[in-house]
Amino acid sequence: MQPIKAIKAITRLVRNPTHTHEVFIIIRALSGSDLQKGLSRFRTTEVGRSVLKHRTQLMNSLRNKTRLAELPQNSLGQRYLQFINEQGLSADGLVEASEEQADALDADSDLALFATRQRDMHDLWHVLTEYGRDELGEACLLGFTYAQNKNRGVGFIAFVGCFKLYRRHGLSAARSIFSAYLDGRRAAWLPQQDWEALLHEPIESVRKKLKIGSPVLYQTCRGSYLIGS
């Protein structure tokens, strides 16, 4: 645990929310044994054992835009491709943002493979949960993610987001983030899912299977702000 390092990084992130690499610094500084606990749980699942045995990299599926474009209409994979194209993103974007912290883990370890797989899921979770890439949407997704992985660094950033977004959204920001946290608790455990296979399935079927509903509070809060701005 490195709280001073985390506080410095969160200060820089609040000043400039586009500095995505600060998120990884905060998570690493505060996560302690949280990642190892997640890996231990991952190892107990069928998908987890297969991923670790075959060294499966989710990024290989996400960066293949040609293959994604060939998937059925309204499949998770096609909707993911639409999302990253609309947002001007690439599957490698999060990789680049996290490179500064890459030397913190042995690249060949199970822990590194588990950590990178969770990182690479982030934009897939955006698509499934319908939380946007606006500041409130990112904070809500962090609340959802904290419920899923219990990583204290993720939870800390979501908590700070409640205060930062108060000026813009009032208490609705905190309500939206807490609602996202509760949604994350109700959902299936997403790290153990076979995302490579789910990319081919209809997105609504995936949402139903994983118990993910529409984020009503977030959508209402964001809609009110857009109307008033």
C-alpha positions as CSV (number, residue, x, y, z in Angstrom):
1,M,0.0,0.0,0.0
2,Q,1.4,3.4,-1.0
3,P,-1.2,6.0,0.0
4,I,1.0,9.1,-0.5
5,K,1.7,8.0,-4.1
6,A,-2.0,7.4,-4.6
7,I,-3.0,10.9,-3.3
8,K,-0.5,12.6,-5.6
9,A,-1.8,10.7,-8.6
10,I,-5.5,11.4,-7.7
11,T,-4.6,15.1,-7.4
12,R,-3.1,15.1,-10.9
13,L,-6.1,13.1,-12.3
14,V,-8.6,15.5,-10.8
15,R,-6.7,18.4,-12.5
16,N,-6.6,16.6,-15.8
17,P,-9.1,13.7,-16.2
18,T,-7.6,12.8,-19.6
19,H,-4.4,11.5,-17.9
20,T,-5.6,7.9,-17.9
21,H,-2.2,6.5,-16.8
22,E,-2.8,8.1,-13.4
23,V,-5.6,5.6,-12.8
24,F,-3.2,2.7,-13.1
25,I,-0.8,4.4,-10.7
26,I,-3.6,4.8,-8.1
27,I,-4.9,1.2,-8.5
28,R,-1.4,-0.2,-8.1
29,A,-0.6,2.0,-5.1
30,L,-3.8,1.0,-3.2
31,S,-4.6,-2.5,-4.3
32,G,-2.3,-4.3,-1.9
33,S,-3.3,-8.0,-2.1
34,D,-6.6,-7.4,-3.9
35,L,-5.3,-8.5,-7.3
36,Q,-3.9,-11.7,-5.9
37,K,-7.3,-12.4,-4.2
38,G,-9.0,-12.0,-7.6
39,L,-6.5,-14.3,-9.2
40,S,-7.1,-16.9,-6.6
41,R,-10.8,-16.8,-7.3
42,F,-10.2,-16.8,-11.1
43,R,-8.2,-20.0,-10.7
44,T,-11.2,-21.8,-9.3
45,T,-13.3,-21.2,-12.5
46,E,-13.2,-23.3,-15.7
47,V,-12.6,-20.2,-17.8
48,G,-9.8,-19.0,-15.5
49,R,-8.0,-22.3,-15.6
50,S,-8.2,-22.4,-19.4
51,V,-7.0,-18.8,-19.8
52,L,-4.0,-19.4,-17.5
53,K,-3.1,-22.8,-19.1
54,H,-3.3,-21.5,-22.7
55,R,-2.0,-18.0,-21.9
56,T,-5.1,-16.6,-23.7
57,Q,-4.9,-12.8,-24.4
58,L,-8.2,-11.1,-24.7
59,M,-6.5,-8.2,-26.5
60,N,-5.9,-10.5,-29.5
61,S,-9.6,-10.7,-30.1
62,L,-10.4,-7.1,-29.4
63,R,-7.8,-5.6,-31.7
64,N,-8.9,-7.7,-34.7
65,K,-11.3,-5.2,-36.3
66,T,-11.8,-7.2,-39.4
67,R,-13.0,-10.2,-37.4
68,L,-15.2,-8.0,-35.2
69,A,-16.9,-6.4,-38.3
70,E,-17.8,-9.9,-39.5
71,L,-19.7,-10.8,-36.4
72,P,-23.6,-10.7,-36.4
73,Q,-25.4,-7.4,-36.2
74,N,-26.1,-6.4,-32.6
75,S,-23.6,-8.9,-31.3
76,L,-21.4,-7.8,-28.4
77,G,-18.4,-7.8,-30.6
78,Q,-20.0,-5.6,-33.3
79,R,-21.4,-3.2,-30.7
80,Y,-17.9,-3.0,-29.1
81,L,-16.4,-2.2,-32.5
82,Q,-19.0,0.5,-33.1
83,F,-18.3,1.9,-29.6
84,I,-14.5,2.2,-30.1
85,N,-14.9,3.7,-33.6
86,E,-17.4,6.3,-32.4
87,Q,-15.2,7.2,-29.5
88,G,-12.0,7.3,-31.5
89,L,-10.5,4.6,-29.4
90,S,-8.5,1.5,-30.1
91,A,-8.1,-1.8,-28.2
92,D,-4.5,-0.9,-27.6
93,G,-5.3,2.5,-25.9
94,L,-5.5,1.1,-22.4
95,V,-2.4,-0.9,-23.0
96,E,-0.5,2.3,-23.8
97,A,-2.0,4.1,-20.8
98,S,-0.8,1.3,-18.5
99,E,2.7,0.9,-19.9
100,E,4.2,3.1,-17.2
101,Q,3.2,0.6,-14.6
102,A,4.0,-2.5,-16.7
103,D,7.2,-3.3,-14.9
104,A,5.4,-3.7,-11.6
105,L,4.5,-7.3,-12.4
106,D,6.4,-10.1,-14.0
107,A,5.0,-10.1,-17.5
108,D,5.0,-13.9,-17.7
109,S,3.2,-14.5,-14.4
110,D,-0.4,-15.6,-13.9
111,L,-0.9,-12.4,-11.9
112,A,0.1,-10.2,-14.9
113,L,-2.1,-12.2,-17.3
114,F,-5.1,-11.8,-14.9
115,A,-4.4,-8.1,-14.5
116,T,-4.1,-7.4,-18.2
117,R,-7.3,-9.4,-18.9
118,Q,-9.2,-7.2,-16.4
119,R,-7.7,-4.1,-18.0
120,D,-8.7,-5.2,-21.5
121,M,-12.3,-5.8,-20.4
122,H,-12.9,-2.1,-19.5
123,D,-14.4,-0.9,-22.8
124,L,-16.4,-4.1,-23.1
125,W,-17.9,-3.3,-19.7
126,H,-18.7,0.2,-21.0
127,V,-20.7,-1.3,-23.8
128,L,-22.5,-3.8,-21.7
129,T,-23.4,-1.5,-18.8
130,E,-24.2,1.5,-21.0
131,Y,-22.1,3.8,-18.9
132,G,-20.6,6.4,-21.2
133,R,-17.1,7.9,-21.3
134,D,-18.2,11.2,-19.8
135,E,-16.8,11.8,-16.3
136,L,-19.9,10.6,-14.5
137,G,-20.1,7.5,-16.7
138,E,-16.5,6.6,-16.0
139,A,-17.1,7.1,-12.2
140,C,-20.1,4.9,-12.4
141,L,-18.2,2.2,-14.2
142,L,-15.6,2.4,-11.5
143,G,-18.3,1.9,-8.9
144,F,-19.6,-1.1,-10.8
145,T,-16.0,-2.4,-11.2
146,Y,-15.2,-2.0,-7.5
147,A,-18.2,-4.2,-6.6
148,Q,-16.8,-6.8,-9.0
149,N,-13.2,-6.9,-8.1
150,K,-13.1,-5.3,-4.6
151,N,-9.9,-3.4,-5.6
152,R,-9.4,-0.5,-3.1
153,G,-7.7,1.7,-5.7
154,V,-10.8,1.5,-8.0
155,G,-13.1,2.1,-5.0
156,F,-11.0,5.1,-4.0
157,I,-11.2,6.7,-7.4
158,A,-15.0,6.2,-7.5
159,F,-15.3,7.8,-4.0
160,V,-13.3,10.8,-5.1
161,G,-15.5,11.1,-8.2
162,C,-18.6,11.6,-5.9
163,F,-17.0,14.8,-4.6
164,K,-15.6,16.0,-7.9
165,L,-18.9,15.6,-9.7
166,Y,-21.0,17.2,-6.9
167,R,-20.7,20.7,-8.4
168,R,-22.0,19.5,-11.7
169,H,-24.6,16.9,-10.7
170,G,-25.2,17.5,-7.0
171,L,-26.2,14.4,-4.9
172,S,-27.3,12.7,-8.1
173,A,-23.7,11.9,-8.8
174,A,-23.2,10.0,-5.6
175,R,-26.6,8.3,-6.1
176,S,-25.6,7.2,-9.6
177,I,-22.2,5.9,-8.6
178,F,-23.7,4.0,-5.6
179,S,-26.4,2.6,-7.8
180,A,-23.7,1.4,-10.2
181,Y,-21.9,-0.3,-7.3
182,L,-25.2,-2.1,-6.4
183,D,-25.6,-3.1,-10.0
184,G,-22.1,-4.5,-9.9
185,R,-22.9,-6.6,-6.9
186,R,-26.0,-8.0,-8.5
187,A,-24.3,-8.9,-11.8
188,A,-22.5,-12.2,-12.4
189,W,-18.8,-12.1,-11.7
190,L,-17.5,-10.7,-15.0
191,P,-13.8,-11.6,-14.8
192,Q,-14.6,-15.3,-15.1
193,Q,-16.6,-14.9,-18.3
194,D,-15.5,-16.3,-21.6
195,W,-15.3,-13.0,-23.4
196,E,-13.9,-14.4,-26.6
197,A,-17.1,-16.5,-27.0
198,L,-19.4,-13.8,-25.7
199,L,-18.3,-11.4,-28.5
200,H,-20.3,-13.6,-30.9
201,E,-23.5,-13.5,-28.9
202,P,-26.4,-10.9,-29.1
203,I,-25.7,-8.1,-26.7
204,E,-29.1,-8.3,-25.1
205,S,-28.6,-12.0,-24.5
206,V,-25.3,-11.3,-22.9
207,R,-26.8,-8.7,-20.6
208,K,-29.5,-11.0,-19.5
209,K,-27.1,-13.9,-18.9
210,L,-24.8,-11.6,-16.8
211,K,-27.7,-9.9,-15.0
212,I,-26.8,-6.4,-16.2
213,G,-29.7,-3.9,-16.6
214,S,-29.9,-0.3,-17.9
215,P,-28.4,2.4,-15.6
216,V,-31.5,4.4,-15.1
217,L,-30.1,6.9,-12.5
218,Y,-27.0,7.6,-14.5
219,Q,-29.0,8.2,-17.7
220,T,-31.4,10.5,-15.9
221,C,-28.6,12.4,-14.2
222,R,-26.6,12.8,-17.4
223,G,-29.7,13.7,-19.4
224,S,-30.7,16.5,-17.0
225,Y,-27.2,17.9,-17.2
226,L,-27.1,17.9,-21.0
227,I,-30.5,19.6,-21.1
228,G,-29.4,22.3,-18.7
229,S,-26.1,23.0,-20.3
